[in-house]
Structure formats: C-alpha cells, structure tokens
C-alpha cells in the first residue's frame, strides 16, 4: 500500500460544511481571515514503541514513538494551535506491554504531548484494574461517553468529554468505544454497561455545541471504520447523528489516504479519518473556521512516520 504513492502528501480541500459559499479556488487565500486549528491523531498503537525492522515486508522502518515525538515537535514549531489525539488500543502487541503493563506507553505518550485519548478494547487486556493502576502515568485524559463504569475501579476516572480552548476557538471532544461483548472477557470488563453511541452523541452535542458554544465537535471513536456484521461503526454513526464535525477512528486498523465525507441526518458533511495501526502514520486535518459565518474549511495530510524527520 505504501508503494502506491508518497504518503507525506497534501490531499487538498476535503470539504466545506456547516455553512456554504466558501469553496474557494485557493484554500490559503480563503483561509486568511479564518481561525486555524490543527488536529493530529493516531490509533491502534499496540505498544509499538520501536519502529518496525527495516526488513519487515509491509512496514519496514516505519513507526516508533521517538520519531512520532520528533514529528510532533516539528509541527508544533510550525503551527500555533495544535491538538494531538489517540483513538484507542494503545495496549498489547509487543513485550513492552507484557513487561510494563502499559506504564511505558502512557509515560511516553505523556512526554510526546497527547492532549486526549480514547479507550480501546485491548486496554482491558489486564482488566479494569489494569487500566486504573496506570492512569497515574498519564498527564492527559482518556475519554469515553458510552461505557457506564459504575461500581468499578474506573468510576469517575474516565470523563465523557473535554473542552479545549485554543486561541479564540473552542474544541469539544468526546469518546465512544466498541461494544466490549465478544472482544473482552467478562471478568476483564466486569460490570461495564455499553450505551448506544448514537444516543450518547445527542447528549454530547448538546453539552458541547449548544451549552458551551464549541466551534468544533470531535468524536474520538473506537468503533471501527465499517462493519459487515451489524456492529456500530464510524460510517453508520456519522449518518445517524447530528452536530459532530469530525470522527477520528480506530479499532479496524483502516488506513485512509484521505478522510471520508459522510452526510449526517441534517445533510451536513462529517469527516471520518483513521490511519492504520502501530504508529506507521500520523493523521492531520487543518480546520479553518469562521465562527461568525458558521463555516469550516478542512485540508488533510497523511504523514508517514519514518526516519530523517527534520
């Protein structure tokens, strides 16, 4: 897949939504008067702290937390307002997790400067206590709005949403996760109750957009990109909801060359993106927002995480 084109590539204007009349010939000319926010995201890191070996047939030399850190430093030097998110399944996949139980991953992600994360099904591989015991190593929140943690060690420790203020912009972020039944052993998920993410989104949008006047609503999802067996997934979630601007996904390890554009219940465009797995790529979406006109422009890049980052 990586051989088809160079992935450190501008993919251009992906859409105009929540308003109209701004589809300009030049993104940069149109964006001069607008407020800019850069969203960066990873998913399904699976404890791949080190890069893949150069001789790996699919992902040779790609990934690595040190390279991701260097890339983040570069982008933060270039952009004023940046948010970095992860969409779940940080745990499980290499001996780092087997030995350190998530401590190494969480400490390094905190050093890289993640702003928020989501909980994937593999975060439960050592049970609820296995998550709760490692939260002390995080300096950013893990978000989830559709798991009821009542009566468990995670009760009150996983907020449903968070609001970030970047310059004159407010970005509201909430998390949703896959139904743990079938993915997590009963003794590892204990009494967690799964709540329909579509119903949850109504509450989240009301809180973030209507009550707190967020300029952008972001969903960190671990539902998976598409489903063939009737499970909840990002594409159906987008079609059945209102008020969500962008869905940053995980779980299905889908590598999208550019974000998909799906119409929601109001006929407005929702961007959906996911960037494979194991830290081989970093997703980037730059939003140019005019709060007064209620319009947004979006440009995207899929950035290969490799050596020689300047």
C-alpha positions in Angstrom: 0.0 0.0 0.0 2.8 2.4 0.8 4.3 1.8 -2.6 1.4 3.4 -4.5 2.3 7.0 -3.7 4.3 9.2 -1.4 2.1 9.5 1.7 3.7 12.7 3.1 1.3 14.5 0.7 -1.2 17.3 0.8 -4.6 15.8 -0.1 -6.2 19.2 -0.6 -9.5 20.7 0.2 -11.7 17.9 1.7 -14.9 19.8 2.1 -16.9 22.8 3.1 -19.7 22.1 5.7 -21.9 23.6 8.3 -22.4 26.6 6.0 -21.6 27.2 2.4 -20.4 29.7 -0.1 -16.7 29.3 0.8 -15.5 26.8 -1.7 -12.6 28.9 -2.9 -10.1 28.3 -5.7 -7.3 28.8 -3.2 -7.5 27.3 0.3 -4.9 29.7 1.6 -6.5 32.8 0.1 -9.8 31.8 1.6 -8.3 30.9 5.0 -6.5 34.2 5.7 -9.4 35.7 7.6 -10.3 32.4 9.4 -9.1 30.8 12.7 -7.0 27.7 12.2 -6.7 24.6 14.4 -4.6 21.6 13.5 -5.9 18.2 14.6 -3.4 15.3 14.7 -4.3 11.7 15.5 -3.1 8.1 15.9 -4.9 4.9 16.6 -4.1 1.3 17.5 -0.5 1.9 18.5 -0.4 -1.6 20.1 2.7 -1.0 22.2 4.8 -0.5 19.1 7.3 1.8 20.9 10.1 0.9 18.5 10.0 1.2 14.7 9.3 -1.9 12.6 12.5 -3.6 11.4 13.8 -2.4 8.1 13.3 -5.8 6.6 9.6 -6.0 7.6 7.8 -6.9 4.3 4.9 -4.4 4.9 6.1 -1.7 7.3 9.8 -1.8 7.1 11.4 1.1 9.1 8.0 2.8 9.9 6.7 4.0 13.2 8.4 4.4 16.6 7.5 6.7 19.5 10.8 8.7 19.2 10.0 9.5 15.6 6.5 10.5 16.4 7.8 12.8 19.1 10.2 14.4 16.6 7.4 14.9 14.2 5.2 16.4 16.8 7.9 18.9 17.8 8.3 19.9 14.2 4.6 20.5 13.7 4.3 22.4 16.9 7.1 24.7 15.8 5.2 25.4 12.6 1.6 25.7 13.9 0.2 27.9 16.7 -2.8 25.8 17.7 -2.4 22.0 17.7 -4.3 19.2 19.3 -3.0 15.6 19.4 -5.4 12.7 20.0 -5.2 8.9 20.2 -8.2 6.7 19.4 -7.6 3.6 21.5 -5.8 0.2 21.6 -2.5 1.7 22.9 -2.0 -1.6 24.8 -1.0 -5.1 23.7 1.3 -6.2 20.8 4.9 -6.2 22.0 6.9 -7.3 25.1 6.8 -3.7 26.3 3.2 -4.2 27.3 3.9 -7.7 28.7 6.6 -6.4 31.0 5.4 -2.9 31.9 1.6 -3.4 31.7 1.0 0.0 29.9 3.3 2.2 32.0 5.9 2.6 29.2 3.2 3.5 26.7 1.4 6.0 28.9 4.6 7.7 30.1 5.9 8.1 26.6 2.6 9.4 25.2 2.5 12.0 28.0 6.1 13.1 27.0 5.1 13.3 23.4 2.3 15.6 24.5 -1.0 13.9 23.6 -4.0 16.1 24.6 -6.6 13.3 24.9 -7.1 9.7 24.2 -9.8 7.1 23.9 -10.2 3.6 25.4 -9.9 0.6 23.1 -10.9 -2.9 23.8 -7.3 -4.0 24.3 -6.9 -1.6 27.1 -8.9 -4.2 29.1 -6.4 -7.0 28.4 -5.3 -6.8 32.1 -8.8 -6.0 33.3 -10.3 -2.7 34.6 -7.7 -2.6 37.4 -5.0 -2.9 34.8 -6.2 0.4 33.3 -6.9 2.1 36.6 -3.5 1.3 38.0 -1.7 3.0 35.1 -3.7 6.2 34.9 -1.2 7.9 37.2 1.3 7.8 34.4 -0.9 9.9 32.1 -1.0 13.7 32.0 -3.9 13.8 29.6 -7.5 12.4 29.9 -8.8 9.2 28.4 -12.3 9.9 27.2 -15.4 7.7 26.9 -19.0 8.6 26.9 -20.7 5.3 26.1 -19.4 3.0 28.8 -21.0 3.1 32.3 -18.2 2.4 34.7 -20.4 2.5 37.8 -19.2 0.1 40.6 -15.8 -0.4 39.0 -12.3 1.0 39.7 -12.8 3.3 36.7 -15.9 5.0 38.1 -15.3 8.8 38.0 -11.9 8.4 36.4 -12.8 8.4 32.7 -14.6 11.7 31.7 -17.0 11.6 28.8 -15.7 14.8 27.1 -13.2 17.6 27.4 -13.2 21.1 26.0 -10.0 22.7 24.7 -9.6 26.4 24.2 -7.0 27.3 21.5 -6.8 31.0 20.9 -10.3 32.2 20.1 -11.5 28.7 19.3 -13.3 26.1 21.5 -12.9 22.5 20.5 -15.2 19.9 22.2 -14.0 16.3 22.2 -15.8 13.2 23.4 -15.1 9.5 23.1 -17.0 6.4 22.1 -16.0 2.7 22.2 -16.9 -0.6 20.7 -19.3 -3.0 22.4 -16.9 -5.0 24.6 -19.0 -8.1 24.4 -17.1 -10.6 22.2 -13.9 -8.6 22.5 -13.2 -8.6 26.2 -13.6 -11.5 28.7 -16.4 -10.9 31.2 -14.0 -11.0 34.2 -11.9 -8.2 32.5 -14.9 -5.9 31.7 -16.7 -6.6 35.0 -20.0 -4.7 35.2 -19.4 -2.1 32.4 -22.5 -1.3 30.5 -22.4 -0.4 26.8 -24.6 2.5 25.8 -25.7 3.2 22.2 -23.2 5.7 20.9 -25.8 7.4 18.7 -27.9 8.2 21.8 -24.8 9.3 23.7 -23.9 11.7 20.9 -27.1 13.6 21.3 -26.1 14.5 24.9 -22.5 15.2 24.0 -23.5 17.6 21.1 -26.0 19.4 23.4 -23.3 19.9 26.0 -20.5 20.8 23.7 -22.2 22.8 20.9 -25.4 24.2 22.5 -24.4 24.7 26.1 -20.7 25.5 25.7 -20.7 27.0 22.1 -17.8 24.9 20.8 -16.7 25.8 17.4 -15.7 22.3 16.5 -17.1 18.9 17.9 -14.7 16.0 17.6 -15.5 12.3 18.3 -12.7 10.0 19.2 -14.0 6.6 18.1 -13.0 3.1 18.7 -16.0 1.6 16.8 -14.2 0.7 13.6 -14.5 2.2 10.2 -17.1 -0.1 8.7 -19.0 -3.2 9.8 -20.0 -6.3 8.0 -21.8 -8.0 10.9 -24.2 -5.3 12.1 -21.9 -3.7 14.7 -21.8 0.0 15.3 -19.2 1.7 13.2 -18.0 5.2 12.2 -19.7 5.4 8.9 -23.1 4.5 10.3 -22.6 6.6 13.4 -21.9 9.6 11.2 -25.1 9.0 9.1 -27.3 8.7 12.2 -26.1 11.7 14.3 -26.2 15.5 14.2 -23.6 18.1 15.2 -20.4 16.1 15.1 -17.9 17.7 12.7 -15.2 15.0 12.6 -14.8 11.4 13.7 -11.2 10.2 14.3 -11.3 6.5 14.4 -9.6 3.3 15.4 -10.2 -0.4 16.0 -10.4 -1.7 12.4 -6.8 -0.7 11.5 -8.1 1.1 8.4 -5.5 3.2 6.5 -7.4 6.0 4.8 -5.5 8.0 2.2 -7.8 10.9 2.9 -10.8 11.5 5.2 -14.1 10.2 4.0 -17.0 12.7 3.8 -20.4 11.4 5.0 -23.6 13.3 5.3 -25.3 13.3 8.7 -29.0 13.5 9.5 -29.1 17.2 8.7 -27.3 16.7 5.3 -24.1 18.3 6.7 -20.7 16.7 6.0 -18.9 14.8 8.7 -15.2 13.9 8.1 -14.1 10.4 9.1 -10.4 9.5 9.3 -8.2 6.6 10.5 -4.5 6.0 10.0 -3.8 2.3 10.0 -2.1 1.0 13.1 1.2 0.7 15.1 2.1 4.3 14.6 3.0 3.9 10.9 1.2 7.2 10.1 0.0 10.4 11.7 -3.3 11.8 10.6 -3.6 15.6 10.1 -6.6 17.7 9.5 -6.3 21.5 9.4 -9.6 23.3 10.1 -10.1 26.9 9.0 -13.1 28.2 10.9 -15.2 31.3 10.6 -17.4 31.3 13.8 -19.4 34.3 12.7 -20.5 32.7 9.4 -20.6 29.2 10.9 -18.4 27.8 8.1 -15.4 25.5 8.1 -12.8 24.5 5.6 -10.7 21.4 6.0 -7.4 20.3 4.5 -5.8 17.0 5.3 -2.5 15.2 5.2 -1.5 11.6 5.8 2.1 11.7 7.2 4.3 8.7 7.1 6.2 8.2 10.4 9.7 7.4 9.3 13.3 8.4 9.9 15.0 11.7 8.9 12.4 13.9 10.4 13.7 17.5 10.4 
